[in-house]
Structures are given as C-alpha cells and as structure tokens.
Amino acid sequence: MRRAAGAVALLAVLLPVVLSGCTVGGPGVAKPSAPSSADAAQHGPAIRVVSPEGAVKLGDEVRLVIRATDDGAPLAERDATFEVLSGPATYPGGFETSATDSDGVASSLGLHAEGSGRVTIRVAVGGIRSDLTIDIATP
C-alpha cells in the first residue's frame, strides 16, 4: 500500500510537468517560438535578396546582393546574370554577370538608378531564375 501511495505521489508531481509540454498558451507555460522563414527548411531552388534591405536613395550606389540555393545548399561558383525588366534603372550593356561565391552569394554593382520608383530585376543562376524588386527613393 505504501508503494502505491508513493507511486501516486510521484505521478501527481510528474503529471503536470509532462502535460505542460503538451499544452501551449496556458498560464506559466512557455510557447514554442515559431520558426522564422530563414530557419524553415527550404525546398527547391531559390534566389533571395541579401541586400539592400530597404529602399535605396536616388543618387546612392545601388549594390544588389543575392544568395542562390537549391534545397538550402548554396549554388557555388556559378554565373549570376542580372537584368532590369522594368523600372527607372539600367545596366550598362543591358545586363551584368558575376560569379557566386562558396556561400552562393553574388553581387551586382553596375545598376544605375535613373529616377525613383520600383525596379524589377531578373536574376538567373544556372537554370534558376527569379524576378526581384528593389525600391529607389527620392532623397
């Protein structure tokens, strides 16, 4: 009988601890953090803007930095081609090409903003293409 009473006492102590891991949002219970888009497992090919993180002021250098991946793995040592599809900007010669580094990162430094507005740029790395937008703001 003492053994059963000890087991019940132990169960009374452990049960709330075990169950608190199964409930979310109760008082005193920590909520699991939602995974961010950067932490979520990436599936398939992707080209993402690393920089700029916001609008670029008209007259400032426009440095477009991208990261190319496939299933989260960097697309390293590949040609990245940048081409303006629409908006108030151009590349000399119509496009720019640079190589991705070991992290799948490539930079475009030759974009010339001609006015304020939204610029859509097509970036191609190997067989992967993505249309990216940046905003050019009036100073």
C-alpha positions as CSV (number, residue, x, y, z in Angstrom):
1,M,0.0,0.0,0.0
2,R,2.9,2.3,0.8
3,R,4.3,1.6,-2.6
4,A,1.0,2.5,-4.3
5,A,0.8,5.7,-2.3
6,G,4.4,6.6,-3.3
7,A,3.6,6.0,-7.0
8,V,0.5,8.1,-6.8
9,A,2.5,10.9,-5.1
10,L,5.2,10.7,-7.8
11,L,2.6,10.7,-10.6
12,A,0.9,13.7,-9.0
13,V,4.3,15.6,-9.2
14,L,5.3,14.4,-12.7
15,L,2.0,14.6,-14.5
16,P,1.7,18.4,-14.6
17,V,5.3,18.6,-15.8
18,V,4.7,16.1,-18.6
19,L,1.3,17.7,-19.6
20,S,2.7,21.2,-19.6
21,G,4.9,20.1,-22.5
22,C,1.7,19.1,-24.4
23,T,-0.2,22.3,-23.9
24,V,0.6,25.7,-25.4
25,G,-0.6,29.0,-24.1
26,G,-1.6,28.1,-20.6
27,P,-0.6,30.3,-17.7
28,G,3.1,30.0,-17.0
29,V,3.7,27.8,-20.0
30,A,6.4,28.9,-22.5
31,K,5.2,28.9,-26.0
32,P,7.5,27.4,-28.6
33,S,8.9,30.0,-30.9
34,A,7.6,29.9,-34.4
35,P,10.3,29.0,-36.9
36,S,11.4,32.0,-39.0
37,S,11.4,31.9,-42.7
38,A,15.2,31.7,-42.6
39,D,15.1,28.7,-40.2
40,A,12.4,26.8,-42.1
41,A,13.7,24.0,-44.3
42,Q,14.0,25.3,-47.8
43,H,12.8,23.1,-50.6
44,G,13.9,23.6,-54.2
45,P,15.8,26.3,-55.8
46,A,15.7,29.9,-54.6
47,I,17.3,33.3,-55.2
48,R,16.9,35.7,-52.3
49,V,17.9,39.3,-51.9
50,V,20.5,39.8,-49.1
51,S,21.0,43.5,-49.7
52,P,19.6,46.1,-49.9
53,E,17.2,45.5,-47.0
54,G,15.1,48.6,-47.8
55,A,14.8,51.4,-50.3
56,V,17.9,52.8,-51.9
57,K,18.1,56.6,-52.1
58,L,18.4,58.0,-55.6
59,G,22.0,59.0,-56.1
60,D,23.4,56.4,-53.8
61,E,25.3,53.3,-55.1
62,V,22.9,50.5,-55.8
63,R,24.5,47.3,-54.6
64,L,22.3,44.3,-55.1
65,V,23.5,41.2,-53.3
66,I,21.7,37.9,-53.7
67,R,22.0,34.3,-52.4
68,A,21.2,31.4,-54.6
69,T,20.4,28.0,-53.1
70,D,18.9,24.6,-54.1
71,D,17.2,22.7,-51.2
72,G,19.1,25.1,-48.8
73,A,22.6,24.2,-50.3
74,P,24.5,27.2,-51.8
75,L,24.8,27.3,-55.6
76,A,28.6,28.0,-55.5
77,E,30.9,29.0,-58.3
78,R,28.1,29.7,-60.8
79,D,27.4,32.7,-63.1
80,A,24.7,35.1,-61.9
81,T,23.2,37.3,-64.5
82,F,21.3,40.5,-63.5
83,E,18.9,42.2,-66.0
84,V,16.4,45.0,-65.5
85,L,12.9,44.1,-66.6
86,S,11.1,47.3,-65.6
87,G,11.6,50.5,-63.6
88,P,13.8,53.5,-63.6
89,A,17.2,51.8,-63.8
90,T,19.6,50.2,-66.3
91,Y,22.7,48.2,-66.6
92,P,25.4,49.3,-69.0
93,G,25.2,46.9,-71.9
94,G,21.8,45.7,-70.7
95,F,22.9,43.2,-68.1
96,E,25.6,42.4,-65.6
97,T,27.2,39.0,-64.8
98,S,29.1,38.0,-61.6
99,A,30.1,34.7,-60.0
100,T,28.6,33.2,-56.8
101,D,31.0,32.5,-54.0
102,S,31.2,29.4,-51.9
103,D,28.0,30.5,-50.0
104,G,26.0,31.1,-53.2
105,V,26.3,34.9,-52.8
106,A,26.8,37.2,-55.8
107,S,26.8,41.0,-56.1
108,S,25.7,43.4,-58.8
109,L,27.4,46.8,-58.6
110,G,26.7,48.2,-62.0
111,L,23.0,49.1,-61.7
112,H,22.3,52.8,-62.5
113,A,19.2,54.3,-61.0
114,E,17.7,56.9,-63.3
115,G,14.8,58.0,-61.1
116,S,12.7,57.0,-58.1
117,G,10.3,54.0,-58.3
118,R,10.2,50.2,-58.1
119,V,12.8,48.3,-60.2
120,T,12.2,44.7,-61.2
121,I,15.4,42.7,-61.9
122,R,15.6,39.2,-63.2
123,V,18.4,37.2,-61.7
124,A,19.5,33.9,-63.3
125,V,21.9,31.5,-61.7
126,G,22.3,28.4,-63.8
127,G,18.8,27.3,-64.7
128,I,17.2,29.1,-61.8
129,R,15.5,32.5,-62.5
130,S,13.8,34.9,-60.1
131,D,12.4,38.3,-60.5
132,L,13.4,40.6,-57.6
133,T,12.3,44.1,-56.8
134,I,14.1,47.0,-55.2
135,D,12.8,50.5,-54.5
136,I,14.6,53.6,-55.4
137,A,13.5,56.5,-53.2
138,T,13.8,60.3,-53.7
139,P,16.5,61.6,-51.3
